[in-house]
Amino acid sequence: MRRGFKMRIVIDPGHGGRDPGAVGPAGIREKDVTLAVAKLLAGYLKPIAETKLTRDSDRALGSDVNSDLRARVEAAETWRADYFISIHCNAAAAGARGVETYAYKPGGEGERLARAIQKGLVEATGLPNRGVKFANYYVLRKTSMPAVLVEMGFISNPQEEKLLRDATWQDKAAKAIATGIANYLGKKLPAPTPAAPVTGYPTVPVNVHGKLITGIIIENRTFVWINDIASAYGDKTRWEPKERKVYVE
């Protein structure tokens, strides 16, 4: 890590564009889940690290699978990242369940980081612990920095697919991964600012700049607190009573 600077963490949402990844029995696509969780993860890590997503929209990074994988690694290498976190959903027989985290080989920082993330995910989600595993995946083998690949659950399992599509569960998974990373680094994530109490109206999770906040639905419209919006962008609000204006800056 460069002295005087925050560490750099590349977050890699698996698949994208023409490649949907695994598709669950209800039609949920891995590429959509990984992107949503990656954006939330970046928000949680913002206080302790600089983050960069290999993709921030539904797009492929290469003309084929090999060039796509190379582009993900090159993004981390060019940016001189300190760590590489690849986000995925698992797929197998319909009865397979649980979370697992991969490193390239036993020993070293990759395995240590994988174990910290796996612990955070298991504790937060309550899903079966499939443990830390090792694999010759391209993004683990070719990155020069410690790298892990997180399998958040089986999209092929109807029960876990239902979790993976849920915005609240996605936020829980992102926070768990961030907590594992922070614990590995010997840092502590700041406590989230409590949301203003909402009563009498249905609520809806709103993803703002990678941070999940609570909105309320009134007459089929969604409203969110301006302070929460500002906080999601790292800004503050200022009320000018004489002008009767709110400034976000």
Secondary structure, DSSP 8 states (H G I E B T S, - for coil): --TTS-EEEEEEE--BTTB---B-TT--BHHHHHHHHHHHHHHHHTTTEEEEES-SSS--SSSSHHHHHHHHHHHHHHTT-SEEEEEEEE--STT---EEEEESSSSHHHHHHHHHHHHHHHHHH---EEEEEE---HHHHS-SS-EEEEEEEETTSHHHHHHHT-HHHHHHHHHHHHHHHHHHHT-------------SS-EEEEEETTEEEEEEEETTEEE--HHHHHHHTT--EEEETTTTEEEE-
